[in-house]
Structures are given as C-alpha cells and as structure tokens.
Amino acid sequence: MAADLDEYDYLRRLELLARELVNSAHREGWLDSEPGTEGVTPLRRTVDEIARTKPSRS
C-alpha cells in the first residue's frame, strides 16, 4: 500500500498510525511513565515520546 502513496499521503498515513498507536497505548495503560523512568523498555519509551509530540501551530 505505501508504495502507491505520494509523500504527503505517506506522511499523513504515518501520522494517523501514530495517533492510533498512542490511543491504543493509552487504553492499555502504557502512557503513565515519565521521561527518564528506569526499567521502561525501548518500545515503551518510544511510544511515550510519540505521545508527547504535538504538532506545531502555524
């Protein structure tokens, strides 16, 4: 599927998947760790970072 998308649509698809990932992580209780929390897996750290990333306002 991704091979058929132009750059804008590809980036938009990634954005939507990231939002879905964050929403699923929130529902499963993953988003409770603070930055620098020890014992957190690299995957969980990455999901937390994606959740903290907000689009800039123009």
Backbone atoms as SQL, in Angstrom:
CREATE TABLE atoms (id INTEGER PRIMARY KEY, chain TEXT, resi INTEGER, resn TEXT, atom TEXT, x REAL, y REAL, z REAL);
INSERT INTO atoms VALUES
  (1, 'A', 1, 'MET', 'N', 0.810, -1.192, 0.000),
  (2, 'A', 1, 'MET', 'CA', 0.000, 0.000, 0.000),
  (3, 'A', 1, 'MET', 'C', 0.854, 1.257, 0.000),
  (4, 'A', 2, 'ALA', 'N', 1.869, 1.344, 0.870),
  (5, 'A', 2, 'ALA', 'CA', 2.678, 2.541, 0.994),
  (6, 'A', 2, 'ALA', 'C', 3.385, 2.894, -0.315),
  (7, 'A', 3, 'ALA', 'N', 3.691, 1.914, -1.136),
  (8, 'A', 3, 'ALA', 'CA', 4.381, 2.174, -2.398),
  (9, 'A', 3, 'ALA', 'C', 3.503, 2.981, -3.351),
  (10, 'A', 4, 'ASP', 'N', 2.193, 2.947, -3.174),
  (11, 'A', 4, 'ASP', 'CA', 1.268, 3.664, -4.050),
  (12, 'A', 4, 'ASP', 'C', 1.012, 5.094, -3.595),
  (13, 'A', 5, 'LEU', 'N', 1.547, 5.516, -2.452),
  (14, 'A', 5, 'LEU', 'CA', 1.254, 6.832, -1.891),
  (15, 'A', 5, 'LEU', 'C', 2.307, 7.850, -2.290),
  (16, 'A', 6, 'ASP', 'N', 1.859, 9.101, -2.539),
  (17, 'A', 6, 'ASP', 'CA', 2.842, 10.163, -2.713),
  (18, 'A', 6, 'ASP', 'C', 3.348, 10.572, -1.331),
  (19, 'A', 7, 'GLU', 'N', 4.331, 11.440, -1.276),
  (20, 'A', 7, 'GLU', 'CA', 4.973, 11.768, 0.004),
  (21, 'A', 7, 'GLU', 'C', 3.990, 12.342, 1.020),
  (22, 'A', 8, 'TYR', 'N', 3.116, 13.246, 0.596),
  (23, 'A', 8, 'TYR', 'CA', 2.144, 13.832, 1.513),
  (24, 'A', 8, 'TYR', 'C', 1.240, 12.759, 2.106),
  (25, 'A', 9, 'ASP', 'N', 0.677, 11.912, 1.257),
  (26, 'A', 9, 'ASP', 'CA', -0.224, 10.863, 1.735),
  (27, 'A', 9, 'ASP', 'C', 0.503, 9.854, 2.621),
  (28, 'A', 10, 'TYR', 'N', 1.752, 9.564, 2.294),
  (29, 'A', 10, 'TYR', 'CA', 2.558, 8.668, 3.113),
  (30, 'A', 10, 'TYR', 'C', 2.752, 9.248, 4.520),
  (31, 'A', 11, 'LEU', 'N', 3.122, 10.523, 4.588),
  (32, 'A', 11, 'LEU', 'CA', 3.326, 11.165, 5.886),
  (33, 'A', 11, 'LEU', 'C', 2.019, 11.271, 6.661),
  (34, 'A', 12, 'ARG', 'N', 0.941, 11.536, 5.967),
  (35, 'A', 12, 'ARG', 'CA', -0.367, 11.601, 6.622),
  (36, 'A', 12, 'ARG', 'C', -0.736, 10.233, 7.190),
  (37, 'A', 13, 'ARG', 'N', -0.469, 9.182, 6.443),
  (38, 'A', 13, 'ARG', 'CA', -0.735, 7.811, 6.911),
  (39, 'A', 13, 'ARG', 'C', 0.084, 7.506, 8.165),
  (40, 'A', 14, 'LEU', 'N', 1.347, 7.908, 8.160),
  (41, 'A', 14, 'LEU', 'CA', 2.185, 7.706, 9.345),
  (42, 'A', 14, 'LEU', 'C', 1.627, 8.462, 10.552),
  (43, 'A', 15, 'GLU', 'N', 1.157, 9.670, 10.325),
  (44, 'A', 15, 'GLU', 'CA', 0.568, 10.458, 11.406),
  (45, 'A', 15, 'GLU', 'C', -0.661, 9.759, 11.982),
  (46, 'A', 16, 'LEU', 'N', -1.517, 9.267, 11.134),
  (47, 'A', 16, 'LEU', 'CA', -2.721, 8.575, 11.601),
  (48, 'A', 16, 'LEU', 'C', -2.377, 7.296, 12.358),
  (49, 'A', 17, 'LEU', 'N', -1.378, 6.558, 11.868),
  (50, 'A', 17, 'LEU', 'CA', -0.948, 5.350, 12.575),
  (51, 'A', 17, 'LEU', 'C', -0.336, 5.690, 13.932),
  (52, 'A', 18, 'ALA', 'N', 0.416, 6.785, 14.004),
  (53, 'A', 18, 'ALA', 'CA', 0.998, 7.207, 15.283),
  (54, 'A', 18, 'ALA', 'C', -0.099, 7.558, 16.271),
  (55, 'A', 19, 'ARG', 'N', -1.135, 8.245, 15.818),
  (56, 'A', 19, 'ARG', 'CA', -2.254, 8.580, 16.710),
  (57, 'A', 19, 'ARG', 'C', -2.969, 7.319, 17.189),
  (58, 'A', 20, 'GLU', 'N', -3.162, 6.377, 16.286),
  (59, 'A', 20, 'GLU', 'CA', -3.787, 5.111, 16.656),
  (60, 'A', 20, 'GLU', 'C', -2.934, 4.367, 17.684),
  (61, 'A', 21, 'LEU', 'N', -1.622, 4.378, 17.485),
  (62, 'A', 21, 'LEU', 'CA', -0.698, 3.748, 18.426),
  (63, 'A', 21, 'LEU', 'C', -0.817, 4.379, 19.812),
  (64, 'A', 22, 'VAL', 'N', -0.821, 5.698, 19.875),
  (65, 'A', 22, 'VAL', 'CA', -0.922, 6.403, 21.149),
  (66, 'A', 22, 'VAL', 'C', -2.262, 6.129, 21.819),
  (67, 'A', 23, 'ASN', 'N', -3.334, 6.160, 21.059),
  (68, 'A', 23, 'ASN', 'CA', -4.661, 5.886, 21.631),
  (69, 'A', 23, 'ASN', 'C', -4.742, 4.466, 22.184),
  (70, 'A', 24, 'SER', 'N', -4.202, 3.506, 21.461),
  (71, 'A', 24, 'SER', 'CA', -4.204, 2.121, 21.940),
  (72, 'A', 24, 'SER', 'C', -3.350, 1.981, 23.192),
  (73, 'A', 25, 'ALA', 'N', -2.186, 2.626, 23.192),
  (74, 'A', 25, 'ALA', 'CA', -1.312, 2.577, 24.371),
  (75, 'A', 25, 'ALA', 'C', -1.992, 3.201, 25.580),
  (76, 'A', 26, 'HIS', 'N', -2.706, 4.288, 25.368),
  (77, 'A', 26, 'HIS', 'CA', -3.430, 4.938, 26.470),
  (78, 'A', 26, 'HIS', 'C', -4.497, 4.006, 27.042),
  (79, 'A', 27, 'ARG', 'N', -5.262, 3.377, 26.154),
  (80, 'A', 27, 'ARG', 'CA', -6.313, 2.449, 26.617),
  (81, 'A', 27, 'ARG', 'C', -5.739, 1.279, 27.403),
  (82, 'A', 28, 'GLU', 'N', -4.517, 0.864, 27.059),
  (83, 'A', 28, 'GLU', 'CA', -3.884, -0.268, 27.744),
  (84, 'A', 28, 'GLU', 'C', -3.031, 0.158, 28.943),
  (85, 'A', 29, 'GLY', 'N', -3.046, 1.452, 29.272),
  (86, 'A', 29, 'GLY', 'CA', -2.339, 1.934, 30.447),
  (87, 'A', 29, 'GLY', 'C', -0.841, 2.095, 30.277),
  (88, 'A', 30, 'TRP', 'N', -0.373, 2.237, 29.046),
  (89, 'A', 30, 'TRP', 'CA', 1.062, 2.367, 28.788),
  (90, 'A', 30, 'TRP', 'C', 1.599, 3.769, 29.028),
  (91, 'A', 31, 'LEU', 'N', 0.773, 4.781, 29.014),
  (92, 'A', 31, 'LEU', 'CA', 1.258, 6.157, 28.988),
  (93, 'A', 31, 'LEU', 'C', 1.381, 6.783, 30.370),
  (94, 'A', 32, 'ASP', 'N', 1.795, 5.998, 31.335),
  (95, 'A', 32, 'ASP', 'CA', 1.911, 6.520, 32.686),
  (96, 'A', 32, 'ASP', 'C', 3.345, 6.738, 33.123),
  (97, 'A', 33, 'SER', 'N', 4.315, 6.454, 32.280),
  (98, 'A', 33, 'SER', 'CA', 5.710, 6.620, 32.681),
  (99, 'A', 33, 'SER', 'C', 6.204, 8.018, 32.314),
  (100, 'A', 34, 'GLU', 'N', 7.002, 8.587, 33.181),
  (101, 'A', 34, 'GLU', 'CA', 7.599, 9.899, 32.968),
  (102, 'A', 34, 'GLU', 'C', 8.914, 9.741, 32.205),
  (103, 'A', 35, 'PRO', 'N', 9.349, 10.796, 31.524),
  (104, 'A', 35, 'PRO', 'CA', 10.654, 10.716, 30.858),
  (105, 'A', 35, 'PRO', 'C', 11.745, 10.375, 31.875),
  (106, 'A', 36, 'GLY', 'N', 12.642, 9.496, 31.501),
  (107, 'A', 36, 'GLY', 'CA', 13.735, 9.109, 32.377),
  (108, 'A', 36, 'GLY', 'C', 13.390, 8.010, 33.357),
  (109, 'A', 37, 'THR', 'N', 12.180, 7.464, 33.293),
  (110, 'A', 37, 'THR', 'CA', 11.787, 6.385, 34.190),
  (111, 'A', 37, 'THR', 'C', 12.634, 5.155, 33.899),
  (112, 'A', 38, 'GLU', 'N', 13.203, 4.578, 34.941),
  (113, 'A', 38, 'GLU', 'CA', 14.048, 3.397, 34.760),
  (114, 'A', 38, 'GLU', 'C', 13.188, 2.150, 34.600),
  (115, 'A', 39, 'GLY', 'N', 13.729, 1.172, 33.908),
  (116, 'A', 39, 'GLY', 'CA', 13.046, -0.097, 33.739),
  (117, 'A', 39, 'GLY', 'C', 12.014, -0.103, 32.621),
  (118, 'A', 40, 'VAL', 'N', 11.914, 0.993, 31.884),
  (119, 'A', 40, 'VAL', 'CA', 10.966, 1.074, 30.775),
  (120, 'A', 40, 'VAL', 'C', 11.654, 0.544, 29.523),
  (121, 'A', 41, 'THR', 'N', 10.948, -0.281, 28.762),
  (122, 'A', 41, 'THR', 'CA', 11.533, -0.852, 27.547),
  (123, 'A', 41, 'THR', 'C', 11.718, 0.223, 26.472),
  (124, 'A', 42, 'PRO', 'N', 12.610, -0.010, 25.521),
  (125, 'A', 42, 'PRO', 'CA', 12.785, 0.944, 24.426),
  (126, 'A', 42, 'PRO', 'C', 11.479, 1.190, 23.652),
  (127, 'A', 43, 'LEU', 'N', 10.681, 0.149, 23.462),
  (128, 'A', 43, 'LEU', 'CA', 9.405, 0.319, 22.766),
  (129, 'A', 43, 'LEU', 'C', 8.494, 1.267, 23.531),
  (130, 'A', 44, 'ARG', 'N', 8.385, 1.050, 24.815),
  (131, 'A', 44, 'ARG', 'CA', 7.511, 1.893, 25.638),
  (132, 'A', 44, 'ARG', 'C', 8.019, 3.333, 25.683),
  (133, 'A', 45, 'ARG', 'N', 9.342, 3.511, 25.748),
  (134, 'A', 45, 'ARG', 'CA', 9.923, 4.855, 25.716),
  (135, 'A', 45, 'ARG', 'C', 9.570, 5.561, 24.410),
  (136, 'A', 46, 'THR', 'N', 9.629, 4.836, 23.314),
  (137, 'A', 46, 'THR', 'CA', 9.310, 5.402, 22.003),
  (138, 'A', 46, 'THR', 'C', 7.844, 5.779, 21.912),
  (139, 'A', 47, 'VAL', 'N', 6.962, 4.922, 22.390),
  (140, 'A', 47, 'VAL', 'CA', 5.524, 5.225, 22.381),
  (141, 'A', 47, 'VAL', 'C', 5.253, 6.458, 23.243),
  (142, 'A', 48, 'ASP', 'N', 5.882, 6.541, 24.408),
  (143, 'A', 48, 'ASP', 'CA', 5.722, 7.715, 25.269),
  (144, 'A', 48, 'ASP', 'C', 6.185, 8.983, 24.560),
  (145, 'A', 49, 'GLU', 'N', 7.304, 8.905, 23.852),
  (146, 'A', 49, 'GLU', 'CA', 7.821, 10.067, 23.133),
  (147, 'A', 49, 'GLU', 'C', 6.868, 10.488, 22.018),
  (148, 'A', 50, 'ILE', 'N', 6.318, 9.536, 21.296),
  (149, 'A', 50, 'ILE', 'CA', 5.337, 9.850, 20.253),
  (150, 'A', 50, 'ILE', 'C', 4.121, 10.530, 20.878),
  (151, 'A', 51, 'ALA', 'N', 3.683, 10.053, 22.025),
  (152, 'A', 51, 'ALA', 'CA', 2.519, 10.634, 22.699),
  (153, 'A', 51, 'ALA', 'C', 2.784, 12.067, 23.143),
  (154, 'A', 52, 'ARG', 'N', 4.019, 12.373, 23.526),
  (155, 'A', 52, 'ARG', 'CA', 4.354, 13.730, 23.970),
  (156, 'A', 52, 'ARG', 'C', 4.553, 14.690, 22.798),
  (157, 'A', 53, 'THR', 'N', 4.713, 14.177, 21.597),
  (158, 'A', 53, 'THR', 'CA', 4.969, 15.021, 20.428),
  (159, 'A', 53, 'THR', 'C', 3.659, 15.609, 19.930),
  (160, 'A', 54, 'LYS', 'N', 3.635, 16.908, 19.868),
  (161, 'A', 54, 'LYS', 'CA', 2.439, 17.620, 19.408),
  (162, 'A', 54, 'LYS', 'C', 2.775, 18.374, 18.127),
  (163, 'A', 55, 'PRO', 'N', 1.817, 18.478, 17.213),
  (164, 'A', 55, 'PRO', 'CA', 2.075, 19.245, 16.001),
  (165, 'A', 55, 'PRO', 'C', 2.220, 20.730, 16.346),
  (166, 'A', 56, 'SER', 'N', 3.071, 21.434, 15.613),
  (167, 'A', 56, 'SER', 'CA', 3.226, 22.873, 15.842),
  (168, 'A', 56, 'SER', 'C', 2.057, 23.604, 15.218),
  (169, 'A', 57, 'ARG', 'N', 1.702, 24.704, 15.820),
  (170, 'A', 57, 'ARG', 'CA', 0.602, 25.532, 15.305),
  (171, 'A', 57, 'ARG', 'C', 1.195, 26.612, 14.404),
  (172, 'A', 58, 'SER', 'N', 0.601, 26.793, 13.237),
  (173, 'A', 58, 'SER', 'CA', 1.078, 27.833, 12.309),
  (174, 'A', 58, 'SER', 'C', 0.378, 29.132, 12.550);
